[in-house]
Amino acid sequence: MDVHRTQLLLPDGVSAAATADRLAELVAVVTQRAHAVDRTFWDTFDGRLHAAGLALAESGSRLALLDAATYDERAAVDRARGGPRRLLAGDLPAGELRERLAPIIEMRALAPVARVRSRLLPVNVLDDEGKIVVRLQAEEPSVRSGDGKRALRPRLNVIGVRGYDADFERTVLLLTGELGLEPATRPVHHDAVEAAGGVAGGVSSKLRVTLAPDERADRAAVTILRRLLEIVEANLPGTLADVDSEYLHDLRVAVRRSRALQRELRGVFAPEPLRVFRDGFRELQALTGPTRDLDVQLLEFGDLASSLPAGAVADVVPLRRLLEQRLVVERQAMVRGLSSERTRALLDGWSAFLDVLVASPQDERPDAARPVAEIAGERIGKVYKRMVGMGRAIDDDSPHEALHDLRKKGKELRYLLEFFASLYPAEVVKPMIATLKGLQDVLGRFQDREVQVDALRALGDDIVAVEGGAAALMAMGVLVQRLGAEQDEARAQFGERFERFAAKPQRRLVAQTFG
């Protein structure tokens, strides 16, 4: 049988000691000595532990994974005080904590999100025989941040004792009815994160916009593009600081989506300013490309190397070092570019442009005032039909470029469906995106393997020149063969995935929904 527990908030202005004194007038209690505890709570930038209902708390040298609602410990490890302020799963020692965290945080880094000092006052409720029937812990927390200390609302943790369920219920009724406590709707570290200026659930890079079907197309474009700009700005500091690879990934996706909408709804913009910003965003995409490519190669390097015969795994160590050296060079160039006045002027200018778009003259903006649902339906229907035609033209003799072009067109359709999902029934859009994703997975794997093969071959001359290069070159040959086989497998799967995407019921549904 589980032990009952709940958290209650003390009335405003009422201290833990005053609550204990008031409770002592109503029931028999034993109050113990108060003590303080310092805890630093960690999470990823996008709040993956929060989403999983977990919390990671560091107290002293102990790092513990907790249930976010009850603070029951799930796993823990000791680590040196004053350790790194950024932790990847691989930085943790092997054991239960890493095993539990790794599939949740994946490649994201954990970082401190709130520092909390709590003054704890333990109080035990006794029955007529002097036995402890309920354990209470009054907590007066405060959050510590760069601008000092800020008190949070005190709370009372009520913890039942096994076999005394009725006493637990009576105590909770007493606390809420007689003393005016109210249920806490969230744990203390959520309050602390927000008091420190953060977001308890992390910062999402999901699009999540809601549009009205009859909304002006230019106004809808501003809503979407403004959200995408927010994502770029939110991920820029983490990209520059190299906190983890997902900051750059999410920044690039937001830039790519912005470019797609600039293209798909070009009729809501005046041509000349649009050209300037399209050029600027294209440069921004190109600036971040080499670093992202190397990030991906290194993230996948372990899986790739594991496919080698056991005796050859060590042979590719020089290859990894070479990739890491190139990443340092490319990242430095990217950081210079992203930190430049040119990039800042682009983002600030784009923001200012969006601010005045709807009020600007419509002479050169023929689609500006059209209902967004009308344009969205036209574009989705047209791109889908184009993809069906392109896919049907692909056979065993088609060049690789035909599949690459279809993949690009698939991204275009995916973005359109995401931009305008709120305009259409979820039961139509979600399955369509799922089917499209299945096709994109195959096409993406087909191209990724080709890119990886080309990248390995391009490194041949450089790898030979380093120590251990000859053995590394031979191992790279084995990797090239494996990647080629995986590319062939992806191509073999293409037909089945495309048929699902282009099936007659799907075509009929697209025609009915998007016109």
NULUM-215076 format. One record per residue: residue in three letters; y, z, x of N, C-alpha, C in turn. Coordinates in steps of 0.2 Angstrom, whole numbers, plus 5000, padded with zeros to 4 digits. Each point is the difference from the previous one (the first is absolute). Example, Ala and Ser with C-alpha at 12.3 -4.5 7.8 and 13.67 -1.06 7.14 Angstrom:
% residues 2
ALA497250395066500650004996500650005004;SER500549964998500650015004500550034996;
***
This chain:
% residues 515
MET499450005004500650004996500650005004;ASP500549964999500649995004500550064998;VAL500350025005500550055000500649974996;HIS500350044995500649974997500650025004;ARG500549955000500650015003500649964997;THR500650025001500649974997500650025004;GLN500549965000500650025003500650004994;LEU500450055001500550014995500750015004;LEU500549984997500750005003500350064998;LEU500350045004500450064998500749984997;PRO500250044995500749984997500550005005;ASP500549954999500650005005500350065001;GLY500150015007500350065002499650075001;VAL499449994998499550065000499649995007;SER500050065004499650005006499350014999;ALA499649995005499350025000499950074999;ALA500450045004499950085000500250024993;ALA500549974997500250034993499549984995;THR499649945001499549984995499450055001;ALA499950025006499450055002500250064997;ASP500650035000500250064997499950004993;ARG500249944997500050004992499350004998;LEU499649965004499350004998499650075000;ALA500250045005499750065001500250054994;GLU500549984997500150044994499649994994;LEU499649945000499649984995499250015001;VAL499849995007499350005001500050045007;ALA499450025002499950035006499949955006;VAL500450015005500049955005500150045007;VAL499849965005500150035007500349945004;THR500650025002500449955004499950015007;GLN499949945004499850015007500749985004;ARG499950005006500649985005500249934999;ALA500649985000500249935000500049985007;HIS499849935000500049975007500349934999;ALA500249975006500249934999499549955004;VAL500049944997499649955003500449935000;ASP500049975006500349935001499549954999;ARG500149954996499649945000500449945000;THR499749955004500349935000499549954996;PHE500349974995499649954996500049935003;TRP499549975000500049935002499749954995;ASP500349945000499749954996500249935003;THR499849954998500249935002500649984996;PHE500449955003500649984997499949984993;ASP499549974998499949984993499650054996;GLY499950065003499750064996499349994998;ARG499649985005499349994998499650064998;LEU500250065004499650064998500350024994;HIS500650004998500250024993499749964995;ALA499949935001499649964995499350024999;ALA499750035006499350024999499950084998;GLY500650034998500050074998499850055005;LEU500349985007499850045005500750025004;ALA500050055004500550025004499750015007;LEU500449995005499850025007500650045003;ALA499750075002500550055001499850025007;GLU500650015005499950035006500350075000;SER499650055002500350065001499750035007;GLY500550025004499850025007499649945003;SER499450015003499649955003499549974995;ARG500050014994499549984995500349944996;LEU499749954999500149944996499550004995;ALA500250014993499550004995500149954995;LEU499549974997500049964994499950044994;LEU500550004995499950044995500049964993;ASP499750044995500149974993500850014998;ALA500349954998500850014999500150044995;ALA499650014995500250054994499850075002;THR499550015003499750075001500150035007;TYR500149955005500050025007499450025003;ASP499449994996499450015003499849965006;GLU499850025005499949975006499349954999;ARG500149945002499549955001499749995007;ALA500450005004499849995007500650025005;ALA499950025006500550025005499849995007;VAL500550005004499949995007500550045004;ASP499950035006500550035004500349945004;ARG500750015001500349955005500650045003;ALA500149975006500550045004500750004997;ARG500350065000500750014997500549955004;GLY500549974996500449965003499749935001;GLY499549984997499749935001500449954998;PRO499749945000500449944998500250004993;ARG500649984998500350004993499849944996;ARG499549965003499749944996499350005002;LEU499650004995499250005001499749944996;LEU499649965004499649954997499350034999;ALA499649984996499350024999499750015006;GLY500049955005499750005006500250055005;ASP500650034998500350065005499750064998;LEU499650014995499750064998499350015003;PRO499850065002499350005003499549994995;ALA499449975003499549984995499850064996;GLY499849994994499850064996500249984992;GLU499950064996500149994993500749984998;LEU500550035003500749984998500149935001;ARG499849975006500249935001499649964995;GLU499350024999499649964996500350004993;ARG500350054998500350004993500749965000;LEU500450015005500649975000500049925001;ALA499649985005500049935002500049954994;PRO499550014995500049954995500650004995;ILE500350055000500650014996500649975003;ILE500250025007500649985003499949935003;GLU499449985002499849945003500549995007;MET500449955000500449995006500750035000;ARG500150044994500750035000500050075004;ALA500650015002500150075004500250054996;LEU499750065001500250064997500750035004;ALA500450034996500650025003500350064996;PRO500350055003500350064996500449984994;VAL499950024994500549994995500450064997;ALA499750065002500450064998499850065004;ARG500450045002499950065004500250064995;VAL499550044998500150054995499850075003;ARG500550055000499950075001499950044994;SER499550034999499950044994499950075001;ARG500350054996499950075001499550014994;LEU499450035002499550014995499950074999;LEU499950024994499950074998499450014996;PRO499550025002499350014997500050054995;VAL499849994994500050064995499349994996;ASN499650065000499450004997500050034993;VAL499849974995499950044993499450035000;LEU500050074997499450045000499850014993;ASP499350024999499850024993500050075000;ASP499750034995500050084999499650035005;GLU499649965003499550035005500349995007;GLY500649975001500349995006499749945004;LYS499749964996499749945003500549945000;ILE500049965005500549945000499749954995;VAL500449984995499849954995500449945000;VAL500650005003500449945001500450015007;ARG500049945004500450005006500649964999;LEU500650035001500649975000500449995007;GLN500349955000500449995007500749974998;ALA500550045000500749984999500249965006;GLU500349954999500349955006500749994999;GLU500450015005500749985000500149955006;PRO499949944998500049955005500849975002;SER500049975006500649975002499949945004;VAL500349954999499949945004500549995006;ARG499749985006500550005006500049935002;SER500749975000500149945002500650005005;GLY500249945002500549995005500750044999;ASP500150004993500650044998500050074998;GLY499450035003499950074998499450024996;LYS500150054996499550034996500250004993;ARG499649984995500150004993499550034996;ALA500250054996499550044996499749964995;LEU499450004998499649974995499950054994;ARG499849984994499950054995499450045001;PRO500050075000499450045001499549984995;ARG499350025002499549994996499550055001;LEU499550004995499550055000499349975000;ASN499650015005499349975000499550054996;VAL499749984995499650044996499349985001;ILE499550045003499449985002499550054997;GLY499549984996499550044997499550025005;VAL499650054997499550035004499449994996;ARG499449975003499449984997499850064996;GLY499849984993499850054996500550044996;TYR500649985001500650044996500449944997;ASP499749964996500449944997500550034995;ALA499850054996500450024995500650045003;ASP499950035005500650035004500549955002;PHE499749955003500549945002500449984994;GLU499749984995500349984994500650054998;ARG499850064999500550054998500650015005;THR499849995006500650015005500449944999;VAL499849945000500449944999500450004994;LEU499750034994500450014994500650055001;LEU499850055003500550055002500649985004;LEU499849965005500549975005500549954996;THR499749964996500449954996500350034994;GLY499750044997500350034994500550055001;GLU499850065004500450055001500549995005;LEU499849975006500549995006500349945000;GLY499949954996500449944999499849955006;LEU499450005003499849955005499849944996;GLU500149945003499849944997499549965005;PRO499649964997499549965005500449965005;ALA499849995006500249965005499749934999;THR500449955000499749934998499849975007;ARG500250025006499849975006500050055005;PRO499749995006499950055005500750005004;VAL500050065004500650015004500249955005;HIS499649975003500249955005500349944997;HIS499949984993500349954997500850014999;ASP500150074998500750025000500350005007;ALA499650025005500350005006500249935003;VAL499649954999500149935002500749984997;GLU500050014993500649974997500750045002;ALA499950075001500650035002500249985007;ALA499549985004500249975007500349935000;GLY500049974994500349934999499549955000;GLY499350024999499549955000499749984993;VAL499549975000499749984993499350035000;ALA499850044996499450045000499449955000;GLY500049944997499549964999500049945006;GLY500550015004500149955006500449944997;VAL500149965005500449944998499649944999;SER500049974994499549944999500349945002;SER499649955002500349935001499749964995;LYS499850024994499849964995500649974996;LEU500049944997500549974997500350044994;ARG499550014995500250044994500749994997;VAL500049944996500749994997499849984993;THR500450014995499949994993500649954998;LEU499849954997500549954998499949984992;ALA500549984997500049984993499949924999;PRO499649984996499949934999500749965000;ASP500450024996500749964998500550025005;GLU499850045006500550025005500349935004;ARG500650005001500249955004499649995007;ALA499949945002499649995006500350035006;ASP500749995001500350025006500050085000;ARG500050034994500050075000499350035002;ALA499549974997499350015002499949995008;ALA500349955002499949995007500350055005;VAL500650034997500350055004499650065000;THR499750024994499650064999499450005005;ILE499749945001499449995004500250015007;LEU500549965002500349995007500350075002;ARG500350034996500350075002499450055002;ARG499550004996499450045001499749985007;LEU499949935001499749985007500550025006;LEU500650004999500550025005499950075001;GLU499950044995499950085001499450015004;ILE499549964999499350015004500249985007;VAL500349945001500249985007500450065004;GLU500550034997500450055003499650065001;ALA499550024995499650065000499650005006;ASN499749945002499549995005500349985007;LEU500649995000500349985006500050055006;PRO500250074998500050055005499350015003;GLY499550004996499350015002499849955004;THR500249944999499849945004500350005007;LEU500750025000500350015006499750055005;ALA499850064996499750055004499350005002;ASP499749944997499349995001499550064998;VAL500250034994499650054997499349984999;ASP499949954996499349974999500149934998;SER499549965000500149934999500149984993;GLU500050044995500149994993500749994999;TYR500450035003500849994999500149935001;LEU499849975006500249935001499649954995;HIS499450024998499749964995500350004993;ASP500350064998500350004994500749975000;LEU500350015006500749965000499949935000;ARG499549975003499949935000499849974994;VAL499650044996499849984993500649994996;ALA500450055000500750004996500449945002;VAL500049995007500449945002499749944997;ARG499349995001499749944997500149994993;ARG499950064996500149994993500849984998;SER500450035004500749984999500149925001;ARG499749985005500149935001499649964995;ALA499550024997499649974995500549994993;LEU500350064999500450004994500749965001;GLN500250005006500649955001499849934999;ARG499449985001499849944999499849984993;GLU499650054997499849994993500550004995;LEU500650045001500550004995500649975003;ARG500049955004500649985004500549974995;GLY499849994994500549974995500550064998;VAL499950065002500550054997500550025006;PHE499949965006500550015005500449945002;ALA500650015002500349945003499749985006;PRO500049935001499649985006500250025007;GLU500650005001500250015007499950085002;PRO500250054996499950065003499250025000;LEU499649974995499350005000499749985007;ARG500349945002499749975006500150055006;VAL500650035000500150045006499650065000;PHE499850034994499650065000499349985001;ARG499849944997499349985001499949995008;ASP500449975003500049995008499950075003;GLY500450054998500050075003499450034998;PHE499750004994499450034999499449975004;ARG500049935000499549975004500050025008;GLU500650015002500150025007499750075001;LEU500150044995499850075000499250004999;GLN499749964997499349994999499749985007;ALA500349955003499849985007500150055005;LEU500550045000500150055005499550065000;THR499750014994499550064999499349975001;GLY499949935000499349985000499650015006;PRO500249995006499650015006499750075000;THR500550054999499850075000499450024995;ARG500149974994499550014995499449975001;ASP500049945003499349975002499750045005;LEU500350035005499750045005499850074997;ASP500450034996499750064996499449994997;VAL499949944996499449994997499449995004;GLN500149965006499549995005499750065003;LEU500550055001499850065003499750054995;LEU500250004994499750044994499349974999;GLU499949945001499349974998499650005007;PHE500350025005499649995007499350045000;GLY500150064998499450045000499449974996;ASP500149984994499549964996499749945004;LEU500549965002499849945004499650025006;ALA500250045004499650025006499350034998;SER500050034995499350034998499549954998;SER500249944999499549954999499749975006;LEU500350025006499749985007499350045001;PRO499649975004499450045003500350065003;ALA499650055000500250075002500350005007;GLY499649965005500249995007500749975001;ALA500249964995500649965001500650034997;VAL500050054996500650034997500550025005;ALA499850035006500550025005500349945003;ASP499749944999500349945004500649984996;VAL500250024994500649974997500650055001;VAL499850065004500650055001500649965003;PRO499949965005500649965003500449964994;LEU499649974995500349974995500550044996;ARG499750064998500450054996500650025004;ARG500050015006500650025004500549945000;LEU499749945001500549945000500450004993;LEU499650014995500350004993500550054999;GLU499950065003500450064999500749995005;GLN499949965005500649995004500449954997;ARG499749954997500449954996500350034994;LEU499750054997500350034994500650045002;VAL500050035006500650035002500649965001;VAL499949945003500549955001500349974994;GLU499549984995500249984994500450054996;ARG499750065000500450054996500750015002;GLN500150005007500650015003500549954997;ALA499849945000500449944998500150014993;MET499550024996500150014992500550064999;VAL500050055004500450064999500749985001;ARG500149965006500749985001500349954994;GLY499649964998500249964994500150034994;LEU499650054998500150044994500650055001;SER500150025006500650055001500749965001;SER499949945000500649965001500550004995;GLU500749985001500549994995499849944996;ARG499749965002499849944996499650024994;THR499450045002499650024994500450044996;ARG500450055002500350044996500549964995;ALA500349955003500549964996499649964995;LEU499449985001499649974996499850044994;LEU499850065001499850044994500650034996;ASP500550025004500650024996500349944996;GLY500049945003500349944997499649994994;TRP499350005000499649994995500150054994;SER500150065002500150054995500749994996;ALA500549985004500649994997500049934995;PHE499649955002499949944997499750024993;LEU499550045000499650024994500550044995;ASP500450045003500550044996500449954995;VAL500249945002500549964997499649944997;LEU499449995001499749944998500149994992;VAL499850044996500049994993500749984997;ALA500550035003500749994998500349945004;SER499749965004500249955004500049934995;PRO500449955002500049944996499449974999;GLN499849974994499449974999500049925001;ASP500549975003500049935000499449975004;GLU499850045006499549975004499450044999;ARG499950044994499550044999499749994993;PRO499649945000499849984993499550044996;ASP499650045004499650054997500250074999;ALA500650015002500250075000500050044993;ALA500249974995500050034993499449994996;ARG499549965003499449994996499650064999;PRO499650014995499550064999499550005006;VAL499950055003499650015006499349984998;ALA499750024994499449984998499849935000;GLU500649964998499949934999499949975007;ILE500450025005499949975007499350035003;ALA499950064999499450035003499449964998;GLY499949994993499549974997499949935003;GLU500549965001500049935003499850005007;ARG500250055004499850005007499350025001;ILE499850054996499350035001499549944997;GLY500149974995499649954997500049945005;LYS500649985003500049945004499650025007;VAL500150065003499750015006499250014999;TYR499850034994499350004999499749945000;LYS500349954996499749934999500049975007;ARG500550015004500049975006499450025005;MET499950074999499450035004499449974998;VAL499949994993499349974998500049935002;GLY500549965000499949935003499950005007;MET500350055004499950005007499350025002;GLY499750054996499450035001499449954999;ARG500149964995499549954998500049945005;ALA500549995003500049955005499750025007;ILE499850065000499750025007499249994999;ASP499749975005499350005001499850015007;ASP499449995001499750025007500449965006;ASP500349954998500349965006500750015000;SER500350044996500750025000500250035006;PRO500649995003500250035006500250074999;HIS500050055005500250074999500750004997;GLU500449965001500750004997500050014993;ALA499549964997500050004992499950074997;LEU499550045004499950074997500650045002;HIS500349995006500650045002500649994995;ASP500149944998500549984995499950034993;LEU499350004998499850044994500250075000;ARG499850035006500250075001500750024999;LYS500449965003500850014999500249994993;LYS499749954996500249994993499750064996;GLY499550035002499750064997500450065001;LYS500350015006500550055001500649994995;GLU500249944999500649984996499850034993;LEU499449984997499850024994500050084999;ARG499750035005499950075000500750035000;TYR500549985003500650035000500349994993;LEU500049944997500349994994499750054995;LEU499350015000499750044995500250075001;GLU500150025006500350075001500750014998;PHE500449955002500750004998500150014992;PHE499649964997500150004992499550034996;ALA499650055003499450034997500250034993;SER500650035000500250044995500249964994;LEU500049935000500249964995499449984996;TYR499450015003499449974997499550064999;PRO499549984995499550064999499650015006;ALA499950075001499650025006499349975000;GLU499750004994499349975000499949935002;VAL500649965000500049945003500250005007;VAL500550035002500250005007499550035005;LYS499850064999499650045004499349965002;PRO499649974995499549965002500149945004;MET500649974998500249945003500150015008;ILE500450065001500150025007499450025004;ALA499550034996499450025003499649935002;THR500049964996499649935001500449975006;LEU500650005000500449965005499950045007;LYS500050075000499850035006499449995003;GLY499549994995499349985003500049945004;LEU500449954997500149935004500450015006;GLN500550045000500450015005499750045006;ASP499550044998499650045005499649955005;VAL499749954996499649955004500549965004;LEU500549974997500549965004500350035006;GLY500250074998500350045006499550015005;ARG499450024999499550015005499949935004;PHE500049954996499949935004500549995005;GLN500750014998500549995004500050055006;ASP499950064998500150065005499549995006;ARG499449974998499549995006500249955004;GLU500349954997500349945004500550025005;VAL500550044997500550035004499850045006;GLN499550044998499750055005499749965006;VAL499649944998499749965005500549975004;ASP500549974997500649975004500350055005;ALA500150064997500350055005499650025006;LEU499350004998499650025006500049945005;ARG499949944998500049955004500749995004;ALA500550024997500749995004500050055005;LEU499650065000500150055005499549995006;GLY499649944999499549995006500350005007;ASP500549965001500350005007500350075002;ASP500350034996500350075001499450055002;ILE499550004996499550055001499649995006;VAL499949945002499649995007500450035006;ALA500650004999500450025006500050085001;VAL499850044995500050075001499350035002;GLU500050065002499350035003499550004994;GLY499449985001499550004995500149944995;GLY500449955002500249954996499449954998;ALA499649995005499549954999499550024995;ALA499850075000499550034995500450004994;ALA500650014999500450004994500049934997;LEU500149955004500049934998499349994996;MET499550025003499349984998499950044993;ALA500250065000500050044993500449974995;MET500649975002500449974995499749944997;GLY499649965004499649954998499550024994;VAL499750055001499650034995500450024993;LEU500650035001500450014995500249944996;VAL500249955004500249934997499449984995;GLN499450005003499549984996499950044993;ARG500050065001500050044994500549994995;LEU500649995002500649994996499949934997;GLY499849955003499849934998499550014994;ALA499550045001499550004995500350044994;GLU500450045000500350044995500549954996;GLN500349965004500449954996499649954996;ASP499449985003499649954996499750044994;GLU499950065001499750044994500650004994;ALA500650015002500550004996500149944996;ARG500049945004500049944997499549984995;ALA499450035002499449994995500150044993;GLN500450055001500150044994500649974995;PHE500349965003500649974997499949974993;GLY499549965000499849974993499950044994;GLU499650055002499950054994500650044998;ARG500450025005500650044998500549954997;PHE500149945002500449964997499849984992;GLU499449994999499849994993500150054996;ARG500050065002500250064996500849994998;PHE500349995005500849994999500249954996;ALA499649945000500249944996499549994994;ALA499750054998499549994995500449984993;LYS499749974996500349974993500350064996;PRO499750064999500350054997500650035003;GLN500050005007500650025003500649954999;ARG499849945001500549954999500350004993;ARG499650014995500250014993500550064999;LEU499850055003500450065000500750005003;VAL500049965006500649995003500549964996;ALA499749944997500449964995500350044994;GLN499650044997500250044995500550055001;THR500050035006500450065002500749975003;PHE499949955004500649985004500349934998;GLY499649974996500349944997499849945005;
***
